[in-house]
Amino acid sequence: MGKVSKFKSRDDIQYIVGTNVRKLCKEKQVNLMEFSEEIDISYEYLRHIVSLGGQKSLSFYSMYKIAKILGVSMDELCDGIFDSDKRSE
């Protein structure tokens, strides 16, 4: 029997944060090309963050800049990380 972790996997967290960033950008009608310049990461990297798989992770500092520019709290970017439900595949 395998060990069950009490922590979400890195992939699950990347997926949740990426999904939240994508949703917030869409709600606020943010142009991803311009946004990537504002937060000082490449457009390609930002695309991977907000893609449907959350393929890249963000540093805490990048998350801070994203939250600040979008006018949201860090909690909103992390919404769902501490829920007990796993992402649905």
Backbone as a chain_set.jsonl record, in Angstrom:
{"seq": "MGKVSKFKSRDDIQYIVGTNVRKLCKEKQVNLMEFSEEIDISYEYLRHIVSLGGQKSLSFYSMYKIAKILGVSMDELCDGIFDSDKRSE", "coords": {"N": [[0.851, -1.165, 0.0], [0.615, 2.197, -0.91], [2.143, 5.217, 0.313], [0.177, 7.807, 1.594], [-0.022, 11.177, 0.978], [-0.345, 14.147, 2.912], [-0.239, 16.481, 1.669], [-0.875, 18.532, -1.206], [0.107, 17.807, -4.542], [2.911, 19.182, -6.374], [2.208, 19.591, -9.034], [-0.599, 19.748, -8.835], [-0.862, 22.138, -7.384], [0.339, 24.001, -9.123], [-1.476, 23.797, -11.21], [-3.843, 24.772, -10.007], [-3.129, 27.444, -9.271], [-2.4, 28.456, -11.793], [-4.854, 28.204, -13.138], [-6.409, 29.986, -11.622], [-5.063, 32.422, -12.122], [-5.456, 32.61, -14.9], [-8.277, 32.783, -14.972], [-8.714, 35.2, -13.546], [-7.35, 37.051, -15.171], [-8.883, 36.858, -17.471], [-11.402, 37.748, -16.514], [-10.761, 40.397, -15.929], [-10.099, 41.322, -18.354], [-7.424, 41.29, -19.343], [-4.627, 41.82, -21.368], [-2.467, 39.368, -22.259], [0.117, 39.566, -23.359], [0.946, 42.225, -22.851], [0.664, 42.151, -20.094], [2.558, 40.25, -19.323], [4.886, 41.693, -19.763], [4.602, 43.692, -17.844], [4.82, 42.225, -15.455], [7.279, 41.263, -15.738], [8.039, 38.759, -16.912], [8.52, 36.303, -19.46], [6.331, 36.241, -22.311], [5.803, 33.719, -23.333], [6.375, 32.072, -21.123], [4.392, 32.965, -19.326], [2.151, 32.154, -20.764], [2.406, 29.39, -20.479], [1.966, 29.175, -17.759], [-0.724, 29.915, -17.457], [-1.953, 28.072, -19.026], [-4.034, 25.202, -19.713], [-2.968, 23.13, -18.22], [-1.443, 24.158, -16.24], [1.388, 24.358, -16.561], [3.796, 25.467, -15.737], [5.506, 26.784, -12.877], [5.217, 29.481, -10.496], [7.267, 31.964, -8.99], [7.243, 33.158, -5.62], [7.544, 35.898, -5.558], [6.805, 36.628, -8.196], [4.139, 35.856, -8.094], [3.251, 37.708, -6.214], [3.595, 40.118, -7.674], [1.786, 39.667, -9.768], [-0.653, 39.519, -8.349], [-0.708, 42.121, -7.261], [-0.779, 43.79, -9.567], [-3.144, 42.877, -10.765], [-4.886, 43.634, -8.836], [-5.781, 42.001, -6.766], [-5.926, 39.748, -3.93], [-3.279, 37.702, -2.548], [-4.435, 35.452, -1.559], [-6.592, 35.082, -3.293], [-5.277, 34.279, -5.618], [-4.37, 31.847, -4.759], [-6.623, 30.434, -4.224], [-8.329, 27.55, -3.482], [-6.192, 25.855, -3.13], [-5.922, 24.94, -0.536], [-8.137, 23.441, -0.193], [-9.668, 20.256, 0.283], [-10.277, 18.761, -1.901], [-9.146, 17.083, -4.835], [-7.794, 18.106, -8.025], [-9.852, 17.778, -10.901], [-9.415, 15.572, -13.532]], "CA": [[0.0, 0.0, 0.0], [1.434, 3.4, -1.039], [2.023, 6.27, 1.323], [-0.729, 8.884, 1.225], [0.513, 12.458, 1.43], [-1.335, 15.125, 3.364], [0.009, 17.678, 0.877], [-1.167, 18.484, -2.629], [1.324, 17.693, -5.348], [3.351, 20.412, -7.045], [1.391, 19.72, -10.24], [-1.924, 20.229, -8.434], [-0.752, 23.548, -6.991], [0.568, 24.763, -10.353], [-2.742, 23.799, -11.935], [-4.783, 25.659, -9.313], [-2.682, 28.836, -9.406], [-2.523, 28.811, -13.207], [-6.282, 28.364, -13.427], [-6.859, 31.227, -10.986], [-4.49, 33.55, -12.866], [-6.173, 32.658, -16.183], [-9.642, 33.269, -14.71], [-8.659, 36.611, -13.166], [-6.965, 37.822, -16.357], [-10.051, 36.892, -18.358], [-12.407, 38.615, -15.886], [-10.305, 41.778, -15.978], [-9.786, 41.567, -19.759], [-6.009, 41.62, -19.386], [-3.856, 41.361, -22.516], [-1.365, 38.596, -21.683], [1.405, 40.06, -23.854], [1.272, 43.422, -22.061], [0.742, 41.736, -18.698], [3.852, 39.586, -19.123], [5.891, 42.751, -19.669], [4.423, 44.362, -16.548], [5.3, 41.394, -14.354], [8.672, 40.955, -16.084], [8.312, 37.383, -17.317], [8.262, 36.193, -20.898], [4.966, 35.909, -22.719], [5.743, 32.257, -23.463], [6.308, 31.507, -19.772], [3.054, 33.276, -18.81], [1.213, 31.258, -21.462], [2.5, 28.065, -19.851], [1.366, 29.273, -16.424], [-2.183, 29.993, -17.543], [-2.475, 27.014, -19.886], [-4.94, 24.296, -19.0], [-2.278, 22.176, -17.358], [-0.607, 24.827, -15.253], [2.636, 23.671, -16.868], [4.953, 26.118, -15.115], [5.214, 27.339, -11.555], [5.57, 30.879, -10.272], [7.935, 32.304, -7.739], [6.4, 33.935, -4.71], [7.636, 37.3, -5.985], [5.969, 36.783, -9.389], [2.742, 35.808, -7.64], [2.993, 39.001, -5.581], [3.432, 41.12, -8.73], [0.529, 39.38, -10.461], [-1.754, 39.934, -7.468], [-0.677, 43.588, -7.147], [-1.22, 44.39, -10.824], [-4.551, 42.526, -10.985], [-5.695, 44.213, -7.768], [-6.383, 40.927, -5.974], [-5.07, 39.276, -2.837], [-2.57, 36.445, -2.771], [-5.43, 34.413, -1.264], [-7.373, 34.812, -4.501], [-4.432, 33.501, -6.528], [-4.197, 30.506, -4.175], [-7.938, 29.892, -3.906], [-8.507, 26.141, -3.81], [-5.019, 25.048, -2.766], [-6.086, 24.31, 0.766], [-9.318, 22.578, -0.205], [-9.293, 18.842, 0.324], [-10.572, 18.114, -3.187], [-8.123, 17.03, -5.863], [-8.282, 18.609, -9.312], [-10.453, 16.74, -11.739], [-8.62, 15.447, -14.76]], "C": [[0.904, 1.238, 0.0], [1.158, 4.396, 0.064], [1.117, 7.382, 0.802], [-0.201, 10.178, 1.827], [-0.623, 13.367, 1.884], [-1.202, 16.437, 2.593], [-0.428, 17.475, -0.564], [0.157, 18.378, -3.381], [1.664, 19.056, -5.959], [2.51, 20.655, -8.292], [-0.001, 20.25, -9.92], [-1.888, 21.717, -8.09], [-0.535, 24.42, -8.212], [-0.72, 24.882, -11.158], [-3.718, 24.798, -11.312], [-4.391, 27.116, -9.501], [-2.814, 29.292, -10.857], [-3.962, 29.055, -13.615], [-6.81, 29.668, -12.844], [-6.327, 32.456, -11.719], [-5.223, 33.712, -14.196], [-7.569, 33.255, -16.002], [-9.644, 34.768, -14.397], [-8.278, 37.501, -14.343], [-8.147, 37.955, -17.316], [-11.117, 37.84, -17.811], [-12.045, 40.083, -16.037], [-9.872, 42.2, -17.379], [-8.339, 42.051, -19.939], [-5.376, 41.013, -20.632], [-2.607, 40.667, -21.984], [0.01, 39.082, -22.141], [1.845, 41.277, -23.033], [1.478, 43.069, -20.59], [2.084, 41.084, -18.403], [4.973, 40.613, -18.997], [5.814, 43.452, -18.314], [4.981, 43.548, -15.39], [6.707, 40.859, -14.605], [8.95, 39.459, -16.211], [7.96, 37.277, -18.799], [6.804, 35.809, -21.158], [4.799, 34.388, -22.788], [5.613, 31.59, -22.091], [4.924, 31.746, -19.162], [2.008, 32.383, -19.475], [1.226, 29.865, -20.853], [1.886, 28.063, -18.459], [-0.151, 29.192, -16.518], [-2.791, 28.926, -18.454], [-3.284, 26.024, -19.045], [-4.252, 23.276, -18.12], [-1.493, 22.838, -16.253], [0.812, 24.299, -15.349], [3.881, 24.279, -16.227], [4.54, 26.664, -13.758], [5.689, 28.788, -11.491], [6.356, 31.025, -8.987], [6.959, 33.098, -6.877], [6.386, 35.401, -5.149], [6.789, 37.555, -7.237], [4.489, 36.739, -9.026], [2.349, 37.135, -6.996], [2.743, 40.07, -6.644], [2.127, 40.914, -9.487], [-0.653, 39.857, -9.633], [-1.845, 41.458, -7.405], [-1.233, 44.241, -8.415], [-2.692, 44.086, -11.105], [-5.474, 43.119, -9.921], [-6.432, 43.171, -6.952], [-5.428, 40.538, -4.856], [-4.339, 38.001, -3.262], [-3.521, 35.27, -2.504], [-6.244, 34.064, -2.508], [-6.568, 34.009, -5.518], [-4.317, 32.057, -6.064], [-5.521, 29.83, -3.852], [-8.059, 28.451, -4.398], [-7.331, 25.264, -3.419], [-5.249, 24.299, -1.461], [-7.368, 23.52, 0.904], [-8.862, 21.13, -0.242], [-9.523, 18.137, -1.01], [-9.357, 18.171, -4.106], [-8.685, 17.638, -7.142], [-8.894, 17.459, -10.098], [-9.743, 16.727, -13.078], [-9.503, 15.295, -15.954]], "O": [[1.839, 1.331, 0.796], [0.084, 4.411, 0.665], [1.289, 7.842, -0.327], [0.038, 10.265, 3.032], [-1.715, 13.355, 1.315], [-1.952, 17.385, 2.828], [-0.357, 16.361, -1.084], [1.198, 18.818, -2.891], [0.822, 19.95, -6.044], [2.138, 21.793, -8.579], [-0.528, 21.098, -10.64], [-2.789, 22.466, -8.467], [-1.158, 25.475, -8.332], [-1.018, 25.937, -11.719], [-4.346, 25.58, -12.026], [-5.233, 27.941, -9.854], [-3.289, 30.398, -11.118], [-4.257, 29.998, -14.349], [-7.573, 30.377, -13.499], [-7.06, 33.425, -11.916], [-5.573, 34.828, -14.579], [-7.991, 34.118, -16.771], [-10.472, 35.514, -14.918], [-8.827, 38.592, -14.495], [-8.381, 39.016, -17.894], [-11.673, 38.645, -18.558], [-12.921, 40.922, -16.249], [-9.345, 43.296, -17.572], [-8.072, 43.063, -20.587], [-5.565, 39.831, -20.918], [-1.777, 41.3, -21.331], [0.97, 39.013, -21.374], [2.986, 41.343, -22.577], [2.356, 43.62, -19.925], [2.683, 41.334, -17.357], [5.905, 40.425, -18.214], [6.84, 43.766, -17.71], [5.549, 44.106, -14.451], [7.254, 40.106, -13.8], [9.948, 38.951, -15.699], [7.186, 38.081, -19.319], [6.15, 35.155, -20.346], [3.783, 33.844, -22.355], [4.832, 30.654, -21.923], [4.347, 30.844, -18.554], [1.083, 31.911, -18.814], [0.18, 29.23, -20.725], [1.34, 27.048, -18.027], [-0.787, 28.479, -15.742], [-4.008, 28.882, -18.632], [-3.212, 26.028, -17.816], [-4.921, 22.61, -17.331], [-0.927, 22.149, -15.405], [1.384, 23.848, -14.356], [4.927, 23.63, -16.191], [3.37, 26.967, -13.524], [6.462, 29.245, -12.332], [6.135, 30.297, -8.019], [5.97, 33.638, -7.373], [5.346, 36.058, -5.115], [6.125, 38.587, -7.33], [3.683, 37.488, -9.579], [1.241, 37.628, -7.209], [1.791, 40.843, -6.534], [1.439, 41.881, -9.814], [-1.551, 40.522, -10.15], [-2.937, 42.02, -7.486], [-2.065, 45.145, -8.336], [-3.41, 44.94, -11.626], [-6.694, 43.11, -10.078], [-7.553, 43.401, -6.497], [-4.268, 40.949, -4.842], [-4.737, 37.321, -4.208], [-3.422, 34.225, -3.147], [-6.55, 32.896, -2.749], [-7.121, 33.15, -6.206], [-4.182, 31.147, -6.881], [-5.53, 28.751, -3.261], [-7.907, 28.177, -5.588], [-7.465, 24.041, -3.382], [-4.818, 23.156, -1.307], [-7.667, 22.989, 1.974], [-7.782, 20.826, -0.748], [-9.017, 17.036, -1.224], [-8.638, 19.169, -4.152], [-9.9, 17.685, -7.33], [-8.484, 16.307, -9.959], [-9.506, 17.777, -13.676], [-9.01, 15.177, -17.075]]}, "num_chains": 1, "name": "protein.A"}
